[in-house]
């Protein structure tokens, strides 16, 4: 089994930055593709970004491309999301997700394990 714990959320003004972390348990992290999703109040959970097991291939939602960067440190079993130039529409609960596959997916069903989420609030 895999357990994921997100951290780094908080309140920030528009234009500011936050760095989210996702600490993963288990011994197979380096073989797991990972992703970030987010859910705003009253909306469906949406894809944000994903990364292959090696970190060599990444995907980004159009809404965050150029502002967010996903990365991973397999030696530390940790996934990161660097969020720059934040906008009020980025306000949401951000979830870390783990896939049993090595290839990243942009789809909710492509992931098998989920964290509890961390709140990101961007004020105008």
C-alpha positions in Angstrom: 0.0 0.0 0.0 1.0 3.6 -0.6 0.3 6.6 1.7 0.7 10.2 0.5 0.9 13.3 2.6 0.7 16.7 1.1 2.1 19.9 2.7 3.0 23.4 1.9 -0.5 24.9 1.2 -1.6 28.2 2.6 -2.7 31.7 1.9 -0.9 33.8 -0.6 -1.5 37.0 -2.5 -2.0 37.0 -6.3 1.4 36.9 -8.0 3.0 35.1 -5.1 4.5 31.6 -5.0 4.0 28.4 -3.0 5.8 25.1 -3.1 3.8 22.0 -2.3 5.3 18.7 -1.3 4.0 15.2 -1.3 5.8 12.6 0.9 5.1 9.1 -0.3 5.5 5.9 1.7 6.5 2.6 0.1 9.5 1.1 -1.7 8.4 1.5 -5.3 8.2 5.3 -5.6 10.8 5.5 -8.3 8.6 3.2 -10.4 5.4 5.2 -9.9 4.2 8.0 -12.1 2.8 10.8 -10.0 0.4 13.7 -10.5 -1.3 16.7 -8.9 -5.0 17.4 -9.1 -7.1 20.2 -7.6 -10.7 20.8 -6.6 -12.3 24.2 -6.1 -15.6 24.6 -4.2 -18.5 23.5 -6.3 -16.3 22.1 -9.1 -15.1 18.7 -10.2 -11.6 17.6 -9.4 -9.3 18.6 -12.3 -5.9 17.6 -13.6 -3.1 20.0 -12.9 0.2 18.2 -13.8 1.8 14.8 -13.9 5.3 13.3 -14.1 6.7 10.0 -15.3 8.5 7.7 -12.9 11.9 8.9 -13.9 10.9 12.6 -14.1 11.7 12.7 -17.8 8.2 13.4 -19.1 5.7 15.9 -17.7 2.2 17.1 -18.6 0.6 20.4 -17.6 -3.0 21.7 -17.8 -3.2 24.7 -20.1 -4.3 26.8 -17.1 -1.0 26.3 -15.3 1.5 25.9 -18.0 4.4 28.3 -17.7 3.6 29.0 -14.0 3.7 25.7 -12.3 6.5 23.1 -12.3 6.3 19.5 -11.2 9.4 17.7 -10.0 10.4 14.7 -8.0 13.2 13.5 -5.8 13.1 9.7 -6.0 15.9 9.3 -3.4 13.6 11.1 -0.9 10.3 9.6 -2.1 9.0 13.1 -2.5 6.9 14.9 -5.2 6.9 18.7 -5.5 4.8 21.3 -7.2 6.3 24.8 -7.5 3.6 27.3 -8.1 4.6 30.8 -9.3 2.5 33.8 -10.3 -0.5 32.4 -8.5 -3.9 33.6 -9.5 -7.2 33.7 -7.5 -8.5 31.0 -9.8 -5.8 28.7 -8.5 -7.6 28.5 -5.2 -8.5 24.9 -4.5 -7.6 21.9 -2.5 -4.6 20.3 -4.1 -4.2 16.5 -4.1 -1.2 14.3 -4.7 -1.8 11.1 -6.7 0.2 8.0 -7.3 0.0 5.6 -10.2 1.1 2.0 -10.2 2.3 2.6 -13.8 5.5 4.3 -14.8 3.9 6.5 -17.5 2.1 9.6 -16.4 -1.6 10.1 -17.0 -3.7 13.2 -17.2 -6.8 11.3 -16.1 -8.3 10.8 -12.7 -8.7 7.1 -13.3 -5.0 6.8 -14.1 -4.1 7.0 -10.4 -4.5 4.4 -7.7 -3.6 6.3 -4.5 -4.5 9.7 -3.2 -3.4 12.1 -0.5 -5.8 14.0 1.8 -5.2 17.3 0.1 -3.8 20.7 1.1 -5.6 24.0 0.8 -4.2 26.7 -1.4 -5.9 30.1 -1.2 -4.9 33.0 -3.4 -6.2 36.4 -2.6 -6.6 39.3 -5.0 
